[in-house]
Amino acid sequence: MKIQAIIFDVDGTIADTEEAHRVSFNRAFSENNLNWNWDVPLYDKLLKITGGKERIKHFVETYLLDYKKPDEYENFVKNLHMIKTTHYTTMLKKGLIPFRPNIKKLIVDAKKANIRLAIATTTSPENVTALMEQEFGKDYETMFDAIGCGDIVSKKKPAPDIYEWVLNKMKLKPDNCIALEDSENGLKSGLAAGIKTFITTNLYTQQQDFTGAAAVYKDLSNLEEFYRVAGLNIRH
């Protein structure tokens, strides 16, 4: 069946963002006089929880059993995450988080070949905009038929909801699409929506279980092979 659309995850897939997220969380904690520190091994565990606000709550409830939650806890978490997002977007605007190999070329090639593009991510709209504007400018949204991000659905990955939202928005069947992900949760989400899902691993996900993936790559350095395996009619 002809592939009509490519659906992209963002964090870890379009760009190696996770380390910048970790640093930004720690800066937000410090700014709020919290003696919390997410080192690399801990953050690796926390990444199993999708969504920044959800990750903070999971950390508090799992690792800080004696912590007395402040009044208006939900607002506290929301504010903490907002500060973190500010630090993260500042790093983006300084050009500190480049796209992964050949991702920009894949997007440009696909557009030229009239293959539709979409985004399905749990990261916030602000993060998506800051990242994409670095490479494609202010009108980046015109390149995508659907941008599903943040809290647009209540159940985040590994639930299929965000992919189902995107499919509905584009009025496409799962068989007409492929998904590009970097994590086990992302893979489960894509597969649960019935979409053929490809993986590009990174530092935080390389040891995860990718059973069911259409193919697993370190990155897209060899675009020609990816186009062939994915069944994309794109001239490289």
Residue pairs with C-beta under 8 A, 6 or more apart in sequence:
1 175
1 176
2 176
2 233
3 115
3 176
3 177
3 178
3 230
3 231
3 232
3 233
4 115
4 116
4 172
4 176
4 177
5 115
5 116
5 117
5 118
5 145
5 170
5 172
5 176
5 177
5 178
6 106
6 110
6 115
6 116
6 117
6 118
6 177
6 178
6 179
6 180
6 232
7 117
7 118
7 119
7 120
7 163
7 166
7 177
7 178
7 179
7 180
7 190
7 195
8 14
8 117
8 118
8 119
8 120
8 121
8 179
8 180
9 119
9 120
9 121
9 179
9 180
9 181
9 182
9 183
9 186
10 17
10 119
10 121
10 123
10 127
10 128
10 131
10 149
11 17
11 18
11 21
11 121
11 122
11 123
11 127
11 182
12 18
12 182
12 183
12 202
12 204
12 205
13 100
13 103
13 180
13 181
13 182
13 186
13 200
14 99
14 100
14 103
14 131
14 132
15 97
15 98
15 99
15 100
15 103
15 131
16 97
16 98
16 100
16 202
16 203
17 88
17 97
17 123
17 127
17 131
18 43
18 47
18 202
18 203
18 204
19 203
20 88
20 91
20 92
20 96
20 97
21 52
21 84
21 88
22 38
22 40
22 43
23 87
23 91
24 84
24 85
24 87
24 88
24 91
25 38
25 43
25 52
25 55
25 56
25 84
26 36
26 37
26 38
27 83
27 84
27 87
28 80
28 81
28 83
28 84
28 87
29 35
29 36
29 37
29 38
29 80
31 83
32 80
32 83
36 59
36 64
38 46
38 59
42 63
43 204
44 204
46 55
46 58
46 59
47 55
47 183
47 204
47 205
48 185
49 55
49 58
50 122
50 156
50 157
50 158
50 185
51 122
51 151
51 156
52 81
52 84
52 85
52 123
52 124
53 77
53 78
53 81
54 156
56 77
56 80
56 81
57 77
60 67
60 69
69 76
70 76
85 124
85 126
85 127
88 127
88 130
89 126
89 127
89 130
91 97
92 127
92 130
92 131
92 134
93 130
93 134
95 134
97 131
97 134
99 135
100 200
100 202
100 219
100 220
101 219
101 220
101 221
102 219
102 220
102 221
102 223
103 220
104 135
105 223
106 220
106 223
106 226
107 117
107 136
107 143
109 223
109 234
109 235
109 236
110 117
110 232
110 234
111 117
111 143
112 234
113 232
113 233
113 234
113 235
115 232
115 234
116 145
116 170
116 172
117 143
117 144
117 145
118 144
118 145
118 146
118 147
118 148
118 166
118 169
118 170
119 128
119 144
119 146
119 147
119 148
119 149
119 166
120 148
120 149
120 162
120 163
120 165
120 166
120 179
120 189
120 190
121 128
121 148
121 149
121 162
122 149
122 150
122 156
122 157
122 162
123 149
123 150
124 149
124 150
125 147
125 149
125 150
127 149
128 147
128 149
129 140
132 140
132 141
133 140
136 143
141 147
145 169
145 170
146 165
146 166
146 169
146 170
148 162
148 163
148 165
148 166
148 169
152 162
152 165
153 159
153 161
153 162
153 165
154 161
155 161
156 162
157 183
157 185
157 186
157 188
157 189
158 184
158 185
158 186
158 188
158 189
158 192
159 189
159 192
160 189
160 190
160 192
160 193
160 194
162 189
163 174
163 179
163 189
163 190
163 192
163 193
163 195
164 193
167 173
167 174
167 177
167 193
167 195
174 193
174 194
174 195
174 196
175 194
175 196
177 195
177 196
178 195
178 196
178 197
178 198
178 214
178 230
178 231
178 232
179 186
179 190
179 193
179 195
179 196
179 197
179 198
180 197
180 198
180 200
181 187
181 189
181 190
181 197
181 198
181 199
181 200
182 199
182 200
182 201
182 202
182 205
183 204
183 205
183 208
184 205
184 208
184 209
184 210
186 197
186 199
187 197
187 199
187 210
187 212
187 213
190 196
190 197
191 197
191 212
196 214
196 230
197 212
197 213
197 214
198 213
198 214
198 215
198 216
198 217
198 226
198 229
198 230
199 205
199 210
199 213
199 215
199 216
199 217
200 217
200 218
200 219
200 220
201 208
201 210
201 216
201 217
201 218
206 218
210 216
214 229
214 230
215 226
215 229
215 230
217 226
220 226
223 236
224 236
226 232
227 234
227 236
